Amino acid sequence: MSGLLRTIASRAAPALRSSTVTQRANLFTRPAKDKVGLMETTIGFTLFSVAILGPAGWILAHLEDYKKKE
């Protein structure tokens, strides 16, 4: 049985490897063109916080409604 698995694996492995897509990240090593201001930073942190904590807060605020069986 292991011989059969080896044969299948040896034939399938090159086919699986050849179809992979090579991704390259664009990295820049120089400083940013413009400095990020305090207002932009505050807006960014606020939006991320609402996006992450908002749904969890909604569920916790309505937990009793979810417990009811209708």
mmCIF file of the N, C-alpha and C atoms, coordinates in Angstrom:
data_MODEL
# 
_entry.id   MODEL 
# 
loop_
_atom_site.group_PDB 
_atom_site.id 
_atom_site.type_symbol 
_atom_site.label_atom_id 
_atom_site.label_alt_id 
_atom_site.label_comp_id 
_atom_site.label_asym_id 
_atom_site.label_entity_id 
_atom_site.label_seq_id 
_atom_site.pdbx_PDB_ins_code 
_atom_site.Cartn_x 
_atom_site.Cartn_y 
_atom_site.Cartn_z 
_atom_site.occupancy 
_atom_site.B_iso_or_equiv 
_atom_site.pdbx_formal_charge 
_atom_site.auth_seq_id 
_atom_site.auth_comp_id 
_atom_site.auth_asym_id 
_atom_site.auth_atom_id 
_atom_site.pdbx_PDB_model_num 
ATOM 1   N N  . MET A 1 1  ? 0.824   -1.197 0.000   1.00 0.00 ? 1  MET A N  1 
ATOM 2   C CA . MET A 1 1  ? 0.000   0.000  0.000   1.00 0.00 ? 1  MET A CA 1 
ATOM 3   C C  . MET A 1 1  ? 0.864   1.255  0.000   1.00 0.00 ? 1  MET A C  1 
ATOM 4   N N  . SER A 1 2  ? 1.993   1.234  0.766   1.00 0.00 ? 2  SER A N  1 
ATOM 5   C CA . SER A 1 2  ? 2.845   2.420  0.811   1.00 0.00 ? 2  SER A CA 1 
ATOM 6   C C  . SER A 1 2  ? 3.506   2.677  -0.541  1.00 0.00 ? 2  SER A C  1 
ATOM 7   N N  . GLY A 1 3  ? 3.779   1.606  -1.316  1.00 0.00 ? 3  GLY A N  1 
ATOM 8   C CA . GLY A 1 3  ? 4.338   1.776  -2.652  1.00 0.00 ? 3  GLY A CA 1 
ATOM 9   C C  . GLY A 1 3  ? 3.369   2.506  -3.570  1.00 0.00 ? 3  GLY A C  1 
ATOM 10  N N  . LEU A 1 4  ? 2.097   2.201  -3.432  1.00 0.00 ? 4  LEU A N  1 
ATOM 11  C CA . LEU A 1 4  ? 1.063   2.870  -4.225  1.00 0.00 ? 4  LEU A CA 1 
ATOM 12  C C  . LEU A 1 4  ? 0.977   4.344  -3.853  1.00 0.00 ? 4  LEU A C  1 
ATOM 13  N N  . LEU A 1 5  ? 1.035   4.633  -2.558  1.00 0.00 ? 5  LEU A N  1 
ATOM 14  C CA . LEU A 1 5  ? 0.982   6.022  -2.110  1.00 0.00 ? 5  LEU A CA 1 
ATOM 15  C C  . LEU A 1 5  ? 2.202   6.808  -2.586  1.00 0.00 ? 5  LEU A C  1 
ATOM 16  N N  . ARG A 1 6  ? 3.377   6.166  -2.550  1.00 0.00 ? 6  ARG A N  1 
ATOM 17  C CA . ARG A 1 6  ? 4.588   6.834  -3.049  1.00 0.00 ? 6  ARG A CA 1 
ATOM 18  C C  . ARG A 1 6  ? 4.470   7.146  -4.539  1.00 0.00 ? 6  ARG A C  1 
ATOM 19  N N  . THR A 1 7  ? 3.939   6.227  -5.299  1.00 0.00 ? 7  THR A N  1 
ATOM 20  C CA . THR A 1 7  ? 3.780   6.435  -6.740  1.00 0.00 ? 7  THR A CA 1 
ATOM 21  C C  . THR A 1 7  ? 2.822   7.590  -7.016  1.00 0.00 ? 7  THR A C  1 
ATOM 22  N N  . ILE A 1 8  ? 1.716   7.615  -6.297  1.00 0.00 ? 8  ILE A N  1 
ATOM 23  C CA . ILE A 1 8  ? 0.740   8.696  -6.483  1.00 0.00 ? 8  ILE A CA 1 
ATOM 24  C C  . ILE A 1 8  ? 1.345   10.028 -6.061  1.00 0.00 ? 8  ILE A C  1 
ATOM 25  N N  . ALA A 1 9  ? 2.059   10.029 -4.934  1.00 0.00 ? 9  ALA A N  1 
ATOM 26  C CA . ALA A 1 9  ? 2.658   11.266 -4.438  1.00 0.00 ? 9  ALA A CA 1 
ATOM 27  C C  . ALA A 1 9  ? 3.746   11.769 -5.374  1.00 0.00 ? 9  ALA A C  1 
ATOM 28  N N  . SER A 1 10 ? 4.546   10.865 -5.922  1.00 0.00 ? 10 SER A N  1 
ATOM 29  C CA . SER A 1 10 ? 5.627   11.301 -6.811  1.00 0.00 ? 10 SER A CA 1 
ATOM 30  C C  . SER A 1 10 ? 5.085   11.879 -8.120  1.00 0.00 ? 10 SER A C  1 
ATOM 31  N N  . ARG A 1 11 ? 3.925   11.405 -8.552  1.00 0.00 ? 11 ARG A N  1 
ATOM 32  C CA . ARG A 1 11 ? 3.333   11.942 -9.779  1.00 0.00 ? 11 ARG A CA 1 
ATOM 33  C C  . ARG A 1 11 ? 2.525   13.212 -9.514  1.00 0.00 ? 11 ARG A C  1 
ATOM 34  N N  . ALA A 1 12 ? 1.927   13.327 -8.335  1.00 0.00 ? 12 ALA A N  1 
ATOM 35  C CA . ALA A 1 12 ? 1.082   14.480 -8.030  1.00 0.00 ? 12 ALA A CA 1 
ATOM 36  C C  . ALA A 1 12 ? 1.892   15.681 -7.560  1.00 0.00 ? 12 ALA A C  1 
ATOM 37  N N  . ALA A 1 13 ? 3.019   15.442 -6.878  1.00 0.00 ? 13 ALA A N  1 
ATOM 38  C CA . ALA A 1 13 ? 3.788   16.542 -6.294  1.00 0.00 ? 13 ALA A CA 1 
ATOM 39  C C  . ALA A 1 13 ? 4.284   17.543 -7.335  1.00 0.00 ? 13 ALA A C  1 
ATOM 40  N N  . PRO A 1 14 ? 4.900   17.125 -8.452  1.00 0.00 ? 14 PRO A N  1 
ATOM 41  C CA . PRO A 1 14 ? 5.337   18.141 -9.434  1.00 0.00 ? 14 PRO A CA 1 
ATOM 42  C C  . PRO A 1 14 ? 4.185   18.931 -10.037 1.00 0.00 ? 14 PRO A C  1 
ATOM 43  N N  . ALA A 1 15 ? 3.058   18.285 -10.224 1.00 0.00 ? 15 ALA A N  1 
ATOM 44  C CA . ALA A 1 15 ? 1.908   18.991 -10.783 1.00 0.00 ? 15 ALA A CA 1 
ATOM 45  C C  . ALA A 1 15 ? 1.388   20.038 -9.801  1.00 0.00 ? 15 ALA A C  1 
ATOM 46  N N  . LEU A 1 16 ? 1.414   19.712 -8.531  1.00 0.00 ? 16 LEU A N  1 
ATOM 47  C CA . LEU A 1 16 ? 0.947   20.666 -7.529  1.00 0.00 ? 16 LEU A CA 1 
ATOM 48  C C  . LEU A 1 16 ? 1.936   21.814 -7.358  1.00 0.00 ? 16 LEU A C  1 
ATOM 49  N N  . ARG A 1 17 ? 3.214   21.525 -7.439  1.00 0.00 ? 17 ARG A N  1 
ATOM 50  C CA . ARG A 1 17 ? 4.226   22.577 -7.279  1.00 0.00 ? 17 ARG A CA 1 
ATOM 51  C C  . ARG A 1 17 ? 4.256   23.532 -8.463  1.00 0.00 ? 17 ARG A C  1 
ATOM 52  N N  . SER A 1 18 ? 4.001   23.067 -9.653  1.00 0.00 ? 18 SER A N  1 
ATOM 53  C CA . SER A 1 18 ? 4.119   23.925 -10.830 1.00 0.00 ? 18 SER A CA 1 
ATOM 54  C C  . SER A 1 18 ? 2.984   24.940 -10.924 1.00 0.00 ? 18 SER A C  1 
ATOM 55  N N  . SER A 1 19 ? 1.867   24.695 -10.265 1.00 0.00 ? 19 SER A N  1 
ATOM 56  C CA . SER A 1 19 ? 0.733   25.594 -10.384 1.00 0.00 ? 19 SER A CA 1 
ATOM 57  C C  . SER A 1 19 ? 0.744   26.711 -9.342  1.00 0.00 ? 19 SER A C  1 
ATOM 58  N N  . THR A 1 20 ? 1.760   26.756 -8.499  1.00 0.00 ? 20 THR A N  1 
ATOM 59  C CA . THR A 1 20 ? 1.798   27.801 -7.481  1.00 0.00 ? 20 THR A CA 1 
ATOM 60  C C  . THR A 1 20 ? 2.174   29.133 -8.106  1.00 0.00 ? 20 THR A C  1 
ATOM 61  N N  . VAL A 1 21 ? 1.644   30.185 -7.548  1.00 0.00 ? 21 VAL A N  1 
ATOM 62  C CA . VAL A 1 21 ? 1.901   31.527 -8.032  1.00 0.00 ? 21 VAL A CA 1 
ATOM 63  C C  . VAL A 1 21 ? 2.943   32.162 -7.123  1.00 0.00 ? 21 VAL A C  1 
ATOM 64  N N  . THR A 1 22 ? 3.975   32.697 -7.716  1.00 0.00 ? 22 THR A N  1 
ATOM 65  C CA . THR A 1 22 ? 5.004   33.347 -6.929  1.00 0.00 ? 22 THR A CA 1 
ATOM 66  C C  . THR A 1 22 ? 4.592   34.785 -6.672  1.00 0.00 ? 22 THR A C  1 
ATOM 67  N N  . GLN A 1 23 ? 4.517   35.146 -5.389  1.00 0.00 ? 23 GLN A N  1 
ATOM 68  C CA . GLN A 1 23 ? 4.140   36.501 -5.020  1.00 0.00 ? 23 GLN A CA 1 
ATOM 69  C C  . GLN A 1 23 ? 5.364   37.229 -4.507  1.00 0.00 ? 23 GLN A C  1 
ATOM 70  N N  . ARG A 1 24 ? 5.488   38.476 -4.913  1.00 0.00 ? 24 ARG A N  1 
ATOM 71  C CA . ARG A 1 24 ? 6.602   39.286 -4.453  1.00 0.00 ? 24 ARG A CA 1 
ATOM 72  C C  . ARG A 1 24 ? 6.054   40.540 -3.804  1.00 0.00 ? 24 ARG A C  1 
ATOM 73  N N  . ALA A 1 25 ? 6.591   40.862 -2.648  1.00 0.00 ? 25 ALA A N  1 
ATOM 74  C CA . ALA A 1 25 ? 6.150   42.054 -1.938  1.00 0.00 ? 25 ALA A CA 1 
ATOM 75  C C  . ALA A 1 25 ? 6.911   43.265 -2.456  1.00 0.00 ? 25 ALA A C  1 
ATOM 76  N N  . ASN A 1 26 ? 6.223   44.385 -2.538  1.00 0.00 ? 26 ASN A N  1 
ATOM 77  C CA . ASN A 1 26 ? 6.872   45.631 -2.909  1.00 0.00 ? 26 ASN A CA 1 
ATOM 78  C C  . ASN A 1 26 ? 7.332   46.326 -1.635  1.00 0.00 ? 26 ASN A C  1 
ATOM 79  N N  . LEU A 1 27 ? 8.617   46.326 -1.389  1.00 0.00 ? 27 LEU A N  1 
ATOM 80  C CA . LEU A 1 27 ? 9.159   46.940 -0.193  1.00 0.00 ? 27 LEU A CA 1 
ATOM 81  C C  . LEU A 1 27 ? 9.922   48.206 -0.584  1.00 0.00 ? 27 LEU A C  1 
ATOM 82  N N  . PHE A 1 28 ? 9.688   49.257 0.174   1.00 0.00 ? 28 PHE A N  1 
ATOM 83  C CA . PHE A 1 28 ? 10.392  50.507 -0.045  1.00 0.00 ? 28 PHE A CA 1 
ATOM 84  C C  . PHE A 1 28 ? 11.180  50.823 1.213   1.00 0.00 ? 28 PHE A C  1 
ATOM 85  N N  . THR A 1 29 ? 12.440  51.177 1.057   1.00 0.00 ? 29 THR A N  1 
ATOM 86  C CA . THR A 1 29 ? 13.286  51.400 2.219   1.00 0.00 ? 29 THR A CA 1 
ATOM 87  C C  . THR A 1 29 ? 13.485  52.868 2.550   1.00 0.00 ? 29 THR A C  1 
ATOM 88  N N  . ARG A 1 30 ? 12.981  53.757 1.730   1.00 0.00 ? 30 ARG A N  1 
ATOM 89  C CA . ARG A 1 30 ? 13.157  55.172 2.059   1.00 0.00 ? 30 ARG A CA 1 
ATOM 90  C C  . ARG A 1 30 ? 12.003  55.685 2.907   1.00 0.00 ? 30 ARG A C  1 
ATOM 91  N N  . PRO A 1 31 ? 12.212  56.798 3.582   1.00 0.00 ? 31 PRO A N  1 
ATOM 92  C CA . PRO A 1 31 ? 11.147  57.340 4.445   1.00 0.00 ? 31 PRO A CA 1 
ATOM 93  C C  . PRO A 1 31 ? 9.925   57.767 3.637   1.00 0.00 ? 31 PRO A C  1 
ATOM 94  N N  . ALA A 1 32 ? 8.820   57.939 4.340   1.00 0.00 ? 32 ALA A N  1 
ATOM 95  C CA . ALA A 1 32 ? 7.582   58.353 3.688   1.00 0.00 ? 32 ALA A CA 1 
ATOM 96  C C  . ALA A 1 32 ? 7.722   59.756 3.115   1.00 0.00 ? 32 ALA A C  1 
ATOM 97  N N  . LYS A 1 33 ? 6.964   60.046 2.077   1.00 0.00 ? 33 LYS A N  1 
ATOM 98  C CA . LYS A 1 33 ? 7.032   61.372 1.459   1.00 0.00 ? 33 LYS A CA 1 
ATOM 99  C C  . LYS A 1 33 ? 6.453   62.439 2.382   1.00 0.00 ? 33 LYS A C  1 
ATOM 100 N N  . ASP A 1 34 ? 5.323   62.120 3.004   1.00 0.00 ? 34 ASP A N  1 
ATOM 101 C CA . ASP A 1 34 ? 4.671   63.064 3.919   1.00 0.00 ? 34 ASP A CA 1 
ATOM 102 C C  . ASP A 1 34 ? 4.549   62.428 5.284   1.00 0.00 ? 34 ASP A C  1 
ATOM 103 N N  . LYS A 1 35 ? 4.649   63.260 6.317   1.00 0.00 ? 35 LYS A N  1 
ATOM 104 C CA . LYS A 1 35 ? 4.465   62.759 7.669   1.00 0.00 ? 35 LYS A CA 1 
ATOM 105 C C  . LYS A 1 35 ? 2.975   62.557 7.921   1.00 0.00 ? 35 LYS A C  1 
ATOM 106 N N  . VAL A 1 36 ? 2.654   61.531 8.694   1.00 0.00 ? 36 VAL A N  1 
ATOM 107 C CA . VAL A 1 36 ? 1.269   61.267 9.052   1.00 0.00 ? 36 VAL A CA 1 
ATOM 108 C C  . VAL A 1 36 ? 0.943   62.139 10.252  1.00 0.00 ? 36 VAL A C  1 
ATOM 109 N N  . GLY A 1 37 ? -0.107  62.935 10.121  1.00 0.00 ? 37 GLY A N  1 
ATOM 110 C CA . GLY A 1 37 ? -0.480  63.872 11.164  1.00 0.00 ? 37 GLY A CA 1 
ATOM 111 C C  . GLY A 1 37 ? -1.243  63.224 12.304  1.00 0.00 ? 37 GLY A C  1 
ATOM 112 N N  . LEU A 1 38 ? -1.431  64.011 13.349  1.00 0.00 ? 38 LEU A N  1 
ATOM 113 C CA . LEU A 1 38 ? -2.141  63.531 14.524  1.00 0.00 ? 38 LEU A CA 1 
ATOM 114 C C  . LEU A 1 38 ? -3.598  63.214 14.194  1.00 0.00 ? 38 LEU A C  1 
ATOM 115 N N  . MET A 1 39 ? -4.248  64.044 13.391  1.00 0.00 ? 39 MET A N  1 
ATOM 116 C CA . MET A 1 39 ? -5.656  63.830 13.046  1.00 0.00 ? 39 MET A CA 1 
ATOM 117 C C  . MET A 1 39 ? -5.819  62.552 12.216  1.00 0.00 ? 39 MET A C  1 
ATOM 118 N N  . GLU A 1 40 ? -4.934  62.320 11.267  1.00 0.00 ? 40 GLU A N  1 
ATOM 119 C CA . GLU A 1 40 ? -5.010  61.097 10.457  1.00 0.00 ? 40 GLU A CA 1 
ATOM 120 C C  . GLU A 1 40 ? -4.800  59.857 11.311  1.00 0.00 ? 40 GLU A C  1 
ATOM 121 N N  . THR A 1 41 ? -3.864  59.929 12.241  1.00 0.00 ? 41 THR A N  1 
ATOM 122 C CA . THR A 1 41 ? -3.602  58.806 13.141  1.00 0.00 ? 41 THR A CA 1 
ATOM 123 C C  . THR A 1 41 ? -4.813  58.529 14.018  1.00 0.00 ? 41 THR A C  1 
ATOM 124 N N  . THR A 1 42 ? -5.410  59.589 14.560  1.00 0.00 ? 42 THR A N  1 
ATOM 125 C CA . THR A 1 42 ? -6.586  59.433 15.423  1.00 0.00 ? 42 THR A CA 1 
ATOM 126 C C  . THR A 1 42 ? -7.751  58.823 14.655  1.00 0.00 ? 42 THR A C  1 
ATOM 127 N N  . ILE A 1 43 ? -7.995  59.311 13.457  1.00 0.00 ? 43 ILE A N  1 
ATOM 128 C CA . ILE A 1 43 ? -9.083  58.762 12.629  1.00 0.00 ? 43 ILE A CA 1 
ATOM 129 C C  . ILE A 1 43 ? -8.817  57.296 12.303  1.00 0.00 ? 43 ILE A C  1 
ATOM 130 N N  . GLY A 1 44 ? -7.593  56.971 11.955  1.00 0.00 ? 44 GLY A N  1 
ATOM 131 C CA . GLY A 1 44 ? -7.241  55.585 11.637  1.00 0.00 ? 44 GLY A CA 1 
ATOM 132 C C  . GLY A 1 44 ? -7.456  54.645 12.800  1.00 0.00 ? 44 GLY A C  1 
ATOM 133 N N  . PHE A 1 45 ? -6.956  55.027 13.991  1.00 0.00 ? 45 PHE A N  1 
ATOM 134 C CA . PHE A 1 45 ? -7.141  54.189 15.174  1.00 0.00 ? 45 PHE A CA 1 
ATOM 135 C C  . PHE A 1 45 ? -8.610  54.055 15.543  1.00 0.00 ? 45 PHE A C  1 
ATOM 136 N N  . THR A 1 46 ? -9.361  55.132 15.399  1.00 0.00 ? 46 THR A N  1 
ATOM 137 C CA . THR A 1 46 ? -10.786 55.091 15.730  1.00 0.00 ? 46 THR A CA 1 
ATOM 138 C C  . THR A 1 46 ? -11.531 54.137 14.796  1.00 0.00 ? 46 THR A C  1 
ATOM 139 N N  . LEU A 1 47 ? -11.269 54.227 13.509  1.00 0.00 ? 47 LEU A N  1 
ATOM 140 C CA . LEU A 1 47 ? -11.960 53.351 12.556  1.00 0.00 ? 47 LEU A CA 1 
ATOM 141 C C  . LEU A 1 47 ? -11.587 51.889 12.755  1.00 0.00 ? 47 LEU A C  1 
ATOM 142 N N  . PHE A 1 48 ? -10.307 51.609 13.017  1.00 0.00 ? 48 PHE A N  1 
ATOM 143 C CA . PHE A 1 48 ? -9.908  50.232 13.280  1.00 0.00 ? 48 PHE A CA 1 
ATOM 144 C C  . PHE A 1 48 ? -10.570 49.706 14.550  1.00 0.00 ? 48 PHE A C  1 
ATOM 145 N N  . SER A 1 49 ? -10.637 50.528 15.586  1.00 0.00 ? 49 SER A N  1 
ATOM 146 C CA . SER A 1 49 ? -11.259 50.106 16.838  1.00 0.00 ? 49 SER A CA 1 
ATOM 147 C C  . SER A 1 49 ? -12.741 49.802 16.642  1.00 0.00 ? 49 SER A C  1 
ATOM 148 N N  . VAL A 1 50 ? -13.430 50.674 15.912  1.00 0.00 ? 50 VAL A N  1 
ATOM 149 C CA . VAL A 1 50 ? -14.861 50.451 15.664  1.00 0.00 ? 50 VAL A CA 1 
ATOM 150 C C  . VAL A 1 50 ? -15.067 49.203 14.818  1.00 0.00 ? 50 VAL A C  1 
ATOM 151 N N  . ALA A 1 51 ? -14.206 49.002 13.824  1.00 0.00 ? 51 ALA A N  1 
ATOM 152 C CA . ALA A 1 51 ? -14.355 47.842 12.945  1.00 0.00 ? 51 ALA A CA 1 
ATOM 153 C C  . ALA A 1 51 ? -14.109 46.532 13.685  1.00 0.00 ? 51 ALA A C  1 
ATOM 154 N N  . ILE A 1 52 ? -13.198 46.540 14.652  1.00 0.00 ? 52 ILE A N  1 
ATOM 155 C CA . ILE A 1 52 ? -12.875 45.308 15.364  1.00 0.00 ? 52 ILE A CA 1 
ATOM 156 C C  . ILE A 1 52 ? -13.778 45.116 16.576  1.00 0.00 ? 52 ILE A C  1 
ATOM 157 N N  . LEU A 1 53 ? -13.973 46.161 17.372  1.00 0.00 ? 53 LEU A N  1 
ATOM 158 C CA . LEU A 1 53 ? -14.722 46.034 18.613  1.00 0.00 ? 53 LEU A CA 1 
ATOM 159 C C  . LEU A 1 53 ? -16.223 46.252 18.445  1.00 0.00 ? 53 LEU A C  1 
ATOM 160 N N  . GLY A 1 54 ? -16.642 46.906 17.374  1.00 0.00 ? 54 GLY A N  1 
ATOM 161 C CA . GLY A 1 54 ? -18.058 47.190 17.161  1.00 0.00 ? 54 GLY A CA 1 
ATOM 162 C C  . GLY A 1 54 ? -18.940 45.949 17.112  1.00 0.00 ? 54 GLY A C  1 
ATOM 163 N N  . PRO A 1 55 ? -18.638 44.972 16.263  1.00 0.00 ? 55 PRO A N  1 
ATOM 164 C CA . PRO A 1 55 ? -19.481 43.774 16.214  1.00 0.00 ? 55 PRO A CA 1 
ATOM 165 C C  . PRO A 1 55 ? -19.509 43.002 17.538  1.00 0.00 ? 55 PRO A C  1 
ATOM 166 N N  . ALA A 1 56 ? -18.357 42.927 18.204  1.00 0.00 ? 56 ALA A N  1 
ATOM 167 C CA . ALA A 1 56 ? -18.325 42.223 19.491  1.00 0.00 ? 56 ALA A CA 1 
ATOM 168 C C  . ALA A 1 56 ? -19.178 42.957 20.519  1.00 0.00 ? 56 ALA A C  1 
ATOM 169 N N  . GLY A 1 57 ? -19.113 44.276 20.527  1.00 0.00 ? 57 GLY A N  1 
ATOM 170 C CA . GLY A 1 57 ? -19.936 45.057 21.447  1.00 0.00 ? 57 GLY A CA 1 
ATOM 171 C C  . GLY A 1 57 ? -21.417 44.902 21.159  1.00 0.00 ? 57 GLY A C  1 
ATOM 172 N N  . TRP A 1 58 ? -21.775 44.840 19.893  1.00 0.00 ? 58 TRP A N  1 
ATOM 173 C CA . TRP A 1 58 ? -23.176 44.661 19.504  1.00 0.00 ? 58 TRP A CA 1 
ATOM 174 C C  . TRP A 1 58 ? -23.702 43.322 20.014  1.00 0.00 ? 58 TRP A C  1 
ATOM 175 N N  . ILE A 1 59 ? -22.915 42.280 19.830  1.00 0.00 ? 59 ILE A N  1 
ATOM 176 C CA . ILE A 1 59 ? -23.339 40.950 20.284  1.00 0.00 ? 59 ILE A CA 1 
ATOM 177 C C  . ILE A 1 59 ? -23.486 40.931 21.800  1.00 0.00 ? 59 ILE A C  1 
ATOM 178 N N  . LEU A 1 60 ? -22.512 41.507 22.514  1.00 0.00 ? 60 LEU A N  1 
ATOM 179 C CA . LEU A 1 60 ? -22.593 41.517 23.973  1.00 0.00 ? 60 LEU A CA 1 
ATOM 180 C C  . LEU A 1 60 ? -23.766 42.362 24.469  1.00 0.00 ? 60 LEU A C  1 
ATOM 181 N N  . ALA A 1 61 ? -24.075 43.458 23.786  1.00 0.00 ? 61 ALA A N  1 
ATOM 182 C CA . ALA A 1 61 ? -25.193 44.306 24.203  1.00 0.00 ? 61 ALA A CA 1 
ATOM 183 C C  . ALA A 1 61 ? -26.536 43.617 23.973  1.00 0.00 ? 61 ALA A C  1 
ATOM 184 N N  . HIS A 1 62 ? -26.634 42.736 23.002  1.00 0.00 ? 62 HIS A N  1 
ATOM 185 C CA . HIS A 1 62 ? -27.886 42.059 22.663  1.00 0.00 ? 62 HIS A CA 1 
ATOM 186 C C  . HIS A 1 62 ? -27.855 40.582 23.027  1.00 0.00 ? 62 HIS A C  1 
ATOM 187 N N  . LEU A 1 63 ? -27.031 40.218 23.986  1.00 0.00 ? 63 LEU A N  1 
ATOM 188 C CA . LEU A 1 63 ? -26.874 38.820 24.357  1.00 0.00 ? 63 LEU A CA 1 
ATOM 189 C C  . LEU A 1 63 ? -28.172 38.212 24.881  1.00 0.00 ? 63 LEU A C  1 
ATOM 190 N N  . GLU A 1 64 ? -28.929 38.963 25.637  1.00 0.00 ? 64 GLU A N  1 
ATOM 191 C CA . GLU A 1 64 ? -30.198 38.448 26.166  1.00 0.00 ? 64 GLU A CA 1 
ATOM 192 C C  . GLU A 1 64 ? -31.198 38.166 25.053  1.00 0.00 ? 64 GLU A C  1 
ATOM 193 N N  . ASP A 1 65 ? -31.161 38.979 24.001  1.00 0.00 ? 65 ASP A N  1 
ATOM 194 C CA . ASP A 1 65 ? -32.063 38.734 22.862  1.00 0.00 ? 65 ASP A CA 1 
ATOM 195 C C  . ASP A 1 65 ? -31.699 37.433 22.148  1.00 0.00 ? 65 ASP A C  1 
ATOM 196 N N  . TYR A 1 66 ? -30.408 37.122 22.088  1.00 0.00 ? 66 TYR A N  1 
ATOM 197 C CA . TYR A 1 66 ? -29.974 35.906 21.413  1.00 0.00 ? 66 TYR A CA 1 
ATOM 198 C C  . TYR A 1 66 ? -30.294 34.662 22.238  1.00 0.00 ? 66 TYR A C  1 
ATOM 199 N N  . LYS A 1 67 ? -30.393 34.812 23.546  1.00 0.00 ? 67 LYS A N  1 
ATOM 200 C CA . LYS A 1 67 ? -30.675 33.671 24.419  1.00 0.00 ? 67 LYS A CA 1 
ATOM 201 C C  . LYS A 1 67 ? -32.138 33.250 24.349  1.00 0.00 ? 67 LYS A C  1 
ATOM 202 N N  . LYS A 1 68 ? -33.019 34.149 23.975  1.00 0.00 ? 68 LYS A N  1 
ATOM 203 C CA . LYS A 1 68 ? -34.448 33.835 23.938  1.00 0.00 ? 68 LYS A CA 1 
ATOM 204 C C  . LYS A 1 68 ? -34.749 32.850 22.816  1.00 0.00 ? 68 LYS A C  1 
ATOM 205 N N  . LYS A 1 69 ? -35.581 31.864 23.153  1.00 0.00 ? 69 LYS A N  1 
ATOM 206 C CA . LYS A 1 69 ? -36.021 30.908 22.125  1.00 0.00 ? 69 LYS A CA 1 
ATOM 207 C C  . LYS A 1 69 ? -37.439 31.293 21.711  1.00 0.00 ? 69 LYS A C  1 
ATOM 208 N N  . GLU A 1 70 ? -37.619 31.491 20.439  1.00 0.00 ? 70 GLU A N  1 
ATOM 209 C CA . GLU A 1 70 ? -38.958 31.871 19.955  1.00 0.00 ? 70 GLU A CA 1 
ATOM 210 C C  . GLU A 1 70 ? -39.484 30.852 19.001  1.00 0.00 ? 70 GLU A C  1 
# 
